[in-house]
Amino acid sequence: MIRWLKWPLAFISLIFLPGVIYALTFVIEDLAHRPRSILPLLAGAGAFLLVWLAVLRPHRSRHHLVTIEHEFTHALFAWLTLHRVTGLRAALAGGGHIGYEGRGNWLIAIAPFVVPVFALCILVLSIWVDSSRVISALLGLTLAWNVVANWSATHRHHGDHREAGGIFAFLFVTCSNVLVLGLALTYATQAHSLTGHLSHVLGPSRAFFGWLVKLLNPA
């Protein structure tokens, strides 16, 4: 069933792409007026990058600490799509690897690039932690972790993109990453509510869908 969802999801990503970009511009515009509001998020991201450059990157034996989220996300989505996970190896050099029984699918391949698991855990944690600055800093740290793990050696993960398909990967990964960035900045800066950000996404997306319908069916 999962493989039949791939191209409908690509089409949905195409429809929502203008909306997520439009909504992000609202957050950036707010940042221009209140630049200090993003400092906790930047501090968290900077802290991770400092640890990466000074402590983790110089020592090959520690590289697995960076890519563990990437491989864990592969394993999580293998399990969610009813594949038995048989092994997991995290490594930056040469890429990590998970083993599972079954044919696999595009969702397992692309999941780490569209679902920042640790950042989502931080958003759940915000339910109990009543400090937007702490949550913002942790969001910055986990998002920087995700970016380094996924993109610092992106050529090593080209197999994931090839398995999912180039066009699909571009649409789905771009749309989801712009959405996640917008939501993270919205929370960090308190520009408006998360539901308000999503409403900014929906408006242009509806308009773009209507334009496509008229383009394909002018009558």
C-alpha positions as CSV (number, residue, x, y, z in Angstrom):
1,M,0.0,0.0,0.0
2,I,2.8,2.4,0.9
3,R,4.2,2.5,-2.7
4,W,0.8,3.6,-4.0
5,L,0.9,6.7,-1.8
6,K,4.2,8.0,-3.2
7,W,3.0,10.0,-6.2
8,P,-0.2,11.3,-4.6
9,L,2.1,12.6,-1.8
10,A,4.4,14.1,-4.4
11,F,1.4,16.0,-5.9
12,I,0.3,17.1,-2.4
13,S,3.8,18.4,-1.8
14,L,3.7,20.4,-5.1
15,I,0.4,21.9,-4.1
16,F,1.6,22.9,-0.6
17,L,5.0,24.2,-1.7
18,P,3.9,27.7,-2.5
19,G,2.0,27.8,0.8
20,V,4.9,26.8,3.0
21,I,7.2,29.3,1.2
22,Y,4.6,32.1,1.6
23,A,4.1,31.3,5.3
24,L,7.9,31.3,5.9
25,T,8.1,34.8,4.5
26,F,5.7,36.0,7.3
27,V,8.1,34.6,9.9
28,I,11.2,36.1,8.2
29,E,9.4,39.5,8.0
30,D,8.7,39.3,11.8
31,L,12.3,38.4,12.4
32,A,13.4,41.5,10.6
33,H,11.6,43.6,13.2
34,R,12.5,41.4,16.2
35,P,15.9,39.9,15.5
36,R,16.6,39.2,19.2
37,S,13.7,36.7,19.3
38,I,15.7,34.1,17.4
39,L,18.8,34.3,19.6
40,P,17.9,31.2,21.8
41,L,17.4,29.0,18.7
42,L,20.7,30.3,17.2
43,A,22.5,29.7,20.5
44,G,21.3,26.0,20.5
45,A,22.3,25.5,16.9
46,G,25.7,27.2,17.5
47,A,26.3,25.0,20.6
48,F,25.8,21.8,18.5
49,L,28.0,23.1,15.7
50,L,30.8,24.0,18.2
51,V,30.6,20.5,19.7
52,W,30.6,19.0,16.2
53,L,33.6,20.9,14.9
54,A,35.7,20.8,18.1
55,V,34.8,17.4,19.6
56,L,33.0,15.1,17.2
57,R,34.3,15.8,13.7
58,P,38.1,15.4,14.5
59,H,37.6,11.9,15.9
60,R,36.3,9.3,13.5
61,S,35.3,7.0,16.5
62,R,32.7,9.6,17.5
63,H,31.0,10.1,14.2
64,H,28.3,7.6,15.0
65,L,27.0,10.0,17.6
66,V,26.1,12.4,14.7
67,T,24.3,10.0,12.4
68,I,22.5,8.0,15.0
69,E,19.3,10.1,14.5
70,H,19.5,9.5,10.7
71,E,19.8,5.7,11.1
72,F,17.3,5.6,14.0
73,T,14.7,7.3,11.8
74,H,15.3,4.7,9.0
75,A,14.7,2.0,11.6
76,L,11.6,3.7,13.1
77,F,9.9,3.9,9.7
78,A,10.9,0.4,8.8
79,W,9.2,-0.8,12.0
80,L,6.1,1.5,11.4
81,T,5.7,-0.1,7.9
82,L,5.8,-3.6,9.4
83,H,9.5,-4.5,8.6
84,R,11.4,-6.4,11.3
85,V,14.6,-4.4,12.1
86,T,17.6,-6.7,12.4
87,G,20.5,-4.3,12.9
88,L,21.6,-0.7,13.0
89,R,25.0,0.8,12.5
90,A,25.6,4.6,12.6
91,A,28.6,6.1,11.0
92,L,29.5,9.3,9.2
93,A,32.4,7.8,7.1
94,G,30.9,5.5,4.5
95,G,27.4,6.1,5.8
96,G,25.5,4.2,8.4
97,H,23.3,1.2,7.7
98,I,20.2,-0.5,9.1
99,G,19.1,-4.1,8.4
100,Y,15.5,-5.2,8.1
101,E,13.5,-8.0,6.7
102,G,11.3,-7.4,3.7
103,R,11.5,-5.4,0.4
104,G,11.6,-2.0,2.0
105,N,9.9,1.1,0.6
106,W,10.4,4.7,-0.4
107,L,9.2,5.9,3.0
108,I,12.0,4.1,4.9
109,A,14.5,5.6,2.4
110,I,13.4,9.2,2.6
111,A,12.2,9.4,6.3
112,P,15.3,11.0,7.8
113,F,15.2,13.9,5.4
114,V,11.6,14.8,6.1
115,V,11.0,13.8,9.8
116,P,13.4,15.4,12.3
117,V,12.6,13.0,15.1
118,F,14.6,14.6,17.9
119,A,13.2,18.1,17.1
120,L,9.7,16.6,17.2
121,C,10.4,15.1,20.6
122,I,11.4,18.6,21.8
123,L,8.1,20.0,20.6
124,V,6.3,17.3,22.6
125,L,8.5,18.2,25.6
126,S,7.3,21.8,25.3
127,I,3.9,20.6,26.7
128,W,5.5,20.1,30.1
129,V,8.4,22.6,30.0
130,D,7.1,26.1,30.4
131,S,10.1,28.0,29.0
132,S,10.0,29.0,25.4
133,R,13.7,30.0,25.5
134,V,14.8,26.6,26.7
135,I,12.7,24.8,24.1
136,S,13.9,27.2,21.4
137,A,17.5,26.5,22.3
138,L,16.9,22.7,22.2
139,L,15.1,23.1,18.9
140,G,18.1,24.9,17.5
141,L,20.4,22.1,18.8
142,T,18.4,19.2,17.4
143,L,17.7,20.9,14.0
144,A,21.4,21.6,13.6
145,W,22.1,18.0,14.6
146,N,19.6,16.9,11.9
147,V,21.2,19.1,9.2
148,V,24.7,17.9,9.9
149,A,23.7,14.3,10.0
150,N,21.7,14.5,6.7
151,W,23.6,17.0,4.6
152,S,27.3,17.4,5.8
153,A,28.1,14.3,3.8
154,T,25.0,14.2,1.6
155,H,26.7,12.4,-1.3
156,R,26.9,9.3,1.0
157,H,23.1,9.3,1.2
158,H,22.4,9.6,-2.5
159,G,21.2,6.0,-2.4
160,D,18.3,7.0,-0.2
161,H,17.3,9.7,-2.7
162,R,17.7,7.3,-5.7
163,E,15.5,4.7,-4.0
164,A,12.8,7.2,-3.4
165,G,13.1,8.8,-6.8
166,G,14.7,12.2,-7.7
167,I,11.6,14.2,-8.6
168,F,9.6,12.8,-5.6
169,A,12.6,13.4,-3.3
170,F,12.9,17.0,-4.4
171,L,9.2,17.8,-4.0
172,F,8.7,16.0,-0.7
173,V,12.0,16.9,1.0
174,T,11.8,20.6,-0.1
175,C,8.2,21.0,1.0
176,S,8.6,19.2,4.4
177,N,11.9,21.0,5.2
178,V,10.5,24.5,4.5
179,L,7.4,23.6,6.6
180,V,9.5,22.3,9.5
181,L,11.8,25.4,9.3
182,G,8.7,27.7,9.3
183,L,7.2,26.0,12.3
184,A,10.4,26.0,14.3
185,L,11.0,29.7,13.6
186,T,7.4,30.4,14.5
187,Y,7.7,28.7,17.9
188,A,11.2,30.2,18.6
189,T,10.2,33.7,17.8
190,Q,6.6,33.5,19.0
191,A,5.7,35.4,15.8
192,H,2.3,33.8,15.9
193,S,0.7,30.5,16.9
194,L,1.6,27.3,15.1
195,T,-2.1,27.1,13.9
196,G,-1.7,30.6,12.6
197,H,1.4,29.6,10.6
198,L,-0.5,26.6,9.2
199,S,-3.4,28.9,8.1
200,H,-0.9,31.0,6.2
201,V,0.2,27.7,4.5
202,L,-3.4,26.7,3.5
203,G,-4.4,30.0,1.8
204,P,-1.9,30.1,-1.0
205,S,-2.0,26.3,-1.4
206,R,-5.8,26.4,-2.0
207,A,-5.3,29.2,-4.6
208,F,-2.5,27.3,-6.3
209,F,-4.6,24.2,-6.5
210,G,-7.5,26.2,-8.0
211,W,-5.1,27.6,-10.6
212,L,-3.9,24.2,-11.5
213,V,-7.4,22.9,-11.9
214,K,-8.3,25.8,-14.3
215,L,-5.1,25.3,-16.2
216,L,-5.8,21.6,-16.7
217,N,-9.5,22.0,-17.3
218,P,-10.0,25.5,-18.8
219,A,-13.6,24.8,-19.6
